[in-house]
Amino acid sequence: MCHVTGISAALRVEDLVRVPALQLRVLAGEEGLGRPVAWAHVSELEDPTPWLLGSELIMTTGIAIPRTAARQRDYVERLDEAGVAALALSAHLHVPPLRPAFLAAAEQRGVPVLELPLQVPFIAVAQEVAAAVQADARKRLGAQLQIFGALRWLAVEDLTTAELVRRLERLSGYSLFLATPHGGSLLPDVPVPDARHAALLPSSADPPPTVPGGYVLPVPAPGGVAGYLLALERKGAQPAGLAVVQHIATVMALQVTIVRHERETLRRQGAETLAELLRDALDRDTARRHLARAGFAADTSVLIAVLDGADGPLDDAAAVNALDEAAVPYLVLRQHQELYALIPDSPAGLTALAAIPRTRAGVSRPFAPGAPLSVPRREAHLALTRAGASGQSVVVFSDGMTDRWLHEDPSVLRGLMRHVLGAAMRYDTEHEASLVVSTLTWLERDRCTEEAARVLHIHPNTLLYRLRRFAALSGRNLSSTGDLTEVWLALRAARMLGELR
């Protein structure tokens, strides 16, 4: 069933039925009395649809009505597909017997079929429709002129985005929603469509404007469509029509440009702040003041994250967009091959990192705003290494990651690994054995032989044999605290270098 919503809904079929002078009687399709009427048109063609725009009230003396049941049903279906508001038949002229199939199709599709008394001329109906459309056009023109005033409101009255949207809703008769192409927040303080209305958002870049109960229009921005404006008719209000919604979309595009410019300015300032924080160039109080200006709460812990592409170069713009949509404060800085992000210690911040496509992120433990970043930065790098080894998109540093105390120079790490593990690793390669991995698993399970054996799917005695063999080859006594510490650090170095999985 086709309903055209591209015209103002000021006049509906039921309004005409209520006019006493017209004496219209409903023969079928009563459920469609709420259809909007844009014009009244006389047609004696069996198929007038090529000349229709939608929402017309078609009037006929009956010459247009076919005689057979099948053709009468097809006639109703064609009118409905063209978006006709209703069909008005002049009584006692040329109307053939209306078949049950005709009336059933009208009922099923909700196409109102009206009977007009012979003494009421078609021109009376046309004048009633024209008067209502003319009054509505004047009202819509006034709304359009006031919408143009929105540009002056922005410049003179210094309205917030929320205040601007509320004023536009009152003028237009629509509830307004904004969303990014992925359904996220496009402007702060402007609601996104709820789950029920999210299905109305388009999947294509150039969608048709009409949706059930309103319109959806793209909000343009430099570089492409920034998102979509969804305007839904408000109960009890008189919606101003498509032209007004198009003007509102233009105002929203301007507001998006303003907000993006403000964000870009803050982003550049934030990058400078983060660069100084990474150099430990700011004292604690100055750092806290800078973070407060960026939106960070003074009493909320923060996290430092380092990001890398999972299967290629990292898309910095995608990372920034994900953080913008999460609506959390953040600082972002590109340094050489690394992208750093400072975010609040909150689920929303971590969720935003996980939402960045084709990205790995290592995240530090929480720390106080303004605290030195040398240790958190190291933790983030170690967590990123763990993310690469495990295949996880986001890894948060934990107390168990003692790798942070290892030397950063890969050559030093490789020397430690070869010095402690070299003989055992060569044995494993030559004999396809698992002495090194078995020792690592045993240490990771706090030297619980039975639990480590279960993980390795071997008998505990087999594990004990491997441990003795490893000790003999490495020359380390696994009962000695000093030797055990050296073995553990060498194993962690091997994992950091990607030699162990």
N, C-alpha and C positions, 0 to 999 in steps of 0.2 A: 504494500500500500504506500503510495507516494503522498507526502504532505510537504508542500512548499512553504518554507518559513522565511523566505527572502523579502517579505513585505511587512509593513507594520501590522500589529495585531489589534489595532484600535477598533475595527469593525469585524464582527464575526457573524456567521450565518444565524445564530440564535438571536442576535440583535435585530435582524430583519424580520424574523418570525414574530418577534414581540411587537412590531409596529402595527397598531390596529388597522390603519388605513390600507395596508397591503393585503390583509386577510389571507396570509400564506398558511397552508396546511401541510404538515409533514406526513408524507406517504411511506417513507422508508429512510434508513440510515440515520436515525436519531442520534447515534453515538458520535456522529461527525458534526454536530451543530456548533462545536467550538472551533471549526475551521475558519481561518482569516479570509476576508473578502477584500480583494484589491480593486475589482472592477466588475461591472455587469455588462454582459455582451449577448446579443441575440445571434443565434446560429441555427440554420436549418440544414447543416451538413451532417451526414452520418459519421464523418471523421473530421472534426474541427481541430484536432490536436496540433497539426503543423502550424497553426496560426495563434496558438495560445502561449502565454508566458507563465501561467500558474496563478492559482488563487482567484480565478474568474468565477462569477456566478453566470452559468450558461442558461439562457431563456430560449424556449422553443414553443412553437404552436403545436408541435407533434410531428411535423413533416420529417424531422431528423431522426425520429425514433423508428428503428427497424420493426418489421412485423413478426419475425420468428423469434423463438425463445433464445436460440444460440446467438443470434446476431444482437439481440437486446442485451444479453449478458456481456458480449464482447464490447458493446457500446459503453456500458458502465465501466468496465475495466479500463478501456482506453482513456476515458475521462479522468479516472482516478490516477492512472499512471502519469497523466499530464499535470496533475496537481490541482484539478478543478475544485473549487470550494463547494459548489452545490449545483444541482440541476433543477430548474423551475419549469413546470409544464403548464401551459394555458389550458384550463378546463374547457371541455365541450367543443374543441375545435378539431384538430387533426390527430389527436393522440390515439394511437391504436390501443387495443387491449394490452395492459401491462402483464407480462408473463410472470409466473412465480419465480422463474430463473432470474429475471430482471430485478425483482424486489429482493430476492435472496442475495444476489451479488452486491446490491447497494447496502444491505444490512451487514454483510460480511466485511465489506471494505470501509464501512462508515461513510458512504457518500450520501449526503442528504438529498432526497428527492422531494421537491416541494410542488404543491399544486396552487396555481394562481387563478383566482376567479376571473371569468370572462370579462366582467365589468371593470377590472383593474388593468389598465394598460401597462405594457412593458416599460414605458417611459417613466412611470411612477416609481418603479423599482430602481431604474437606472439613476433617477434624480436623487433618491434616498442614498444610494451608494456613493454617488459623486459628491454629495454634500458632506458625508462622513469622511471621505478620502481627502477632500479639500481642507477640512478642519484639522485632520490629522497631519496633513502636509505642513500647515502653518506651525503646528506644535513641534514637528520634527525640525523645521527650519530654525525655530527658536532654540531648540536644544543644541543644534549644530553650532549656532553662533556662540552659545555659552561655552561649549566644549573648546572652541577656539580661544576663549578666554583663559583656558587652563595654562597656556603659555605665559600669560601675564601673572596668573597666580604664582607660578613657579618663581618668576623673577621678582615680584613685588612683595608677596605675602609670606614668602619663605616657608611654604607648607612642607610638612613631612610627607613621605611617600604614602603612608597610611591615610593621612588627612586628604591628600589629593584623590586617592582612590575612593574614599567615602563620598566625596563631593561629586565625583564622576558617576558613581552609582545612583545618587539621588537624581541627577539630571537625566540620566539615560534610561532608568527603569530596569537596569540589569544588575545582577550580582556578578562581580568581576573576579576572575582568577587568572593567575599567571604561572607558567611552568616552563622549565627548560625542555628541550627535545627529549630528555630522559625522564621527565616528570619531577625534577627537583625544583627548588626555589629559585626564581629568576630575580626577584627584587625583595629586599628585606621588608617585612611587615605586610606583604601582599600574600594572601592565602593561595596555596596550590589546590587544585581540584581534589576532592576526597576520592576514595576508592571507587565509589559509584560513578562519578563523573570523569574519572581518569580515562575511561574507555573512549570518551569523546575526543581526546587529543589525537591529532592525526599521526599517521605513520609515514606519510610522504611529505616532501618539502613544499609542495604546492597543493594544499588540500582544498576541496570545495568549502565555501564559507559557512554553509548552513549545517546545523546539527539539531537534533530534537530539542526544542525549547530555547533556541538561541543561535549563537554564531561562534565560530572559532577562527581566529585570524593570526597569521604569523606576525611576530614582532621583529622587524629587521634590525640589523646592526652591522657595523663594518666587519667584513669577513664572512657574512652569512646570517642565517636566521638565528637569533638569540634564544627564541622560545616562542610560546603561543599565548594569545589572549583568549580566554573562554568567557563569553558573556551569556548568562542564562537569565531568562525572564523572571522577575521577582513577582511573587504573588501579590495582587492588589495594585501593582504599578502598571503604568502604560509605557511599554518599551518603545524606544524612539527609532528603531530600525537599523538597517545595515550601515547606512552612511554614517550615522553617529558612532557606531562601534568601530568603523574604520578610522575615524578621527581619534577615537580613544587609543587605538593601537598605535597611531602615530605619536601621540603624547607619551605612551608607555615606552616607545622606542627611544624618544628623547631622554626620558628618565633613565633608561638602561644605559645610554651613552654617558650621562652625567655620573651615575653610580660607578660605572666601569672606570671613568677617568679618575674619580676619587680613590677607587681601589688601587689603580695603578700607581697613583702618587703615594699612597700608604705602603704599597708593596715595595716601591723603590726605597722609601725611608726604612722600611722593615729590613730590607736586604742590607742596608748600611749598618743597622743596629746589630743584625746577626753576625755580620763580618767582624764587628768590634767585639761581640761576645765570644766568638770563636778564637779571637786573639787575646782574650782576657784583658781587653784594653779599657773596660768600663768598671768603675767601682760598683759595689752592690746597690747603693741607693740610686745612682744614675741609671743603672741597668733596669731597676724596677720602674723608674719613671718612664723610660722609653717603652717598656713592655706594657705599662698601663695605657699609654697613648695608643698602642696597637690593639687594645681591647682585652689584654690579659688581666684577670683578677689578681689582686695583690696576694690573696691567701690561697691561691690554687697552684699546685705543683705543675711543672711543665716537663716535656719530653723533648729530646733532640733525636731526630731521625735522619738517616742517610739513605738515599734512594738510588736505585740502579735499574736499568732495563733488564727484564727477564730474558729476552731473546734478541736484543739489539739495543741501539741507543734509546735513552729515556726521553719520552715526550714531555718536556717541561710544562707545556700548555695544558696537557691532560691532567698533570698533577695539580696545577693551580686551579683548574676548573673543578676538580673533585673536592679540593679544600674549600672553594667558594660555595659549592652546593651544600657542603656540610654545615655551613654557617657557623664555623668556629674561628676564633682569632688564630692567626698563624704568621710566621716569618719564613720566607723562602730565600735561599741564596745558592747560586750556581758557582762552584769553585772547581775549575779544571774539569775533571771527569765526574765530579760528584755533585749531587743536589742535596742540600741540607734543608730540613724543615723543623722549625720549633713550633710545637703545638701544645695545647693544654693536656694535662693528664686526665683524659675523659674517654669514655667509650666512643663518642662521636668522632673524636680526632683519629682514633685507631681505625674506626670503620671507614673514614674517608681515605686513609692510606690504603686499606685493603681494596677500596673501590677503584683505585687507579689501574687502568688496564695495562697488562704486560709489564708489570713493575715488581721489583723486590724492595723491601724496606727493612732495615735494621733499626731498632728503637732502643734507646737507653732506658735505664730505670728512672723513676720520677725524681726530680730534684727541685729545690726552691728557686723561684725566679731571682735572677741576679747572682746565683752561685756560679763559680768557675765551671767552664765547660770542658776542660781537658779530659777528666775522667768520663763524664757522660758521652763525649764524642768518641772516646776509645770503645766504650761499651756498645755504641751504635754500630761502629765498624765491625766489631766481633759478632754482633747479632746479625748483621748483613751477611757475613761469611757463613754463619749457621743457616740463614735462609737459602743461600745458594746451594749449600750441601744437602739440605733437607727438601728443597723444592717448595717450601712454604712462601707465600707472598709477603707475610709480615711476621717477623720474629722479634719479641721483646726480650731484652737482656735479663737474665735471671742470676741469682746468687751462685748457681752451679757453674757458670761460665768463667772459670778461673783463667781462661785464655787471656784476659785483659792484662795479666801481669807478665805475659811473655813479651819478648823483644819484637818490635815492629819490623825489623829488617829480615826479609825472607832468607837471606844467606845465613844469618845467625840461627834462625829456626831450623834450616836444613842441616847446619852443622850439628846442632843438638840432636836432631833425629838420627843422623848417621852415627854419631858417637855412641848413643845409648841403644838404638834399635837396629843398627845396620846389620849385624850378624843374624839376628832373628828374622829380619825382613828378607835377607838373601836366602835363608833356609826355607821360608815360606814360599818364595818364588821357585826355588829349585825343586821342592818336594810337594808343591801344591798344598801346603799345610796352612794352618790358621793360628799360629802361636801368638802373633801380635794382636789380632782381633780378639782372640779369647782372653788375653790379658787385659785389654781395654774393657771388654764387657764385664769381666770380674771386678775391676776397679770401679766401673760405673755403677755396679750393684753393691757398692760398699763392701766388697770382698766376701759377699755371701755366695759360697760355692754352689749350693743347691739351686738358688734362684738364677745365677748366671748360667748354670748348666741347662736349665729349662729354656732359657732364651736361646741358647746355642743349639738346643735339641741334641745334647750329648749326655752321657752318663757322668755324674760327678767325679768318678775316678778318672775318666778320660780328661776332664778339665784339670784335675790335679796333676796329671802327667804332663799336660801342655804347659802348665805354670812352671813345673820343675825344669822342663826343657828350655823354656824361655829364660829362666834365671841362669841356667848354665851357659847359654849362648850369649846373653847380654853381660854376664859377669856381675849381676846385681842380685842382692839378697832381698827378696820381697817381704821379709820380716823386719828389715831395717827401715826405720823412718826416713833416714837420709836417702837410701837407695830407692825406696818406694816413691818419694817425692820427685826424684830425678826421672824415674820411669814415667810417672804420671805427666810431668811437664813435657817430656819427649813425645808421648802419645798425643797430647793436645797439639803440639807443634806439627806433628804428622797430619793430624786432621785439618788444621788450618791451611796446610800446604796442599790439601786435596789428595794426600797419599792414602788416606783411610776412609772407608765409607761405612 
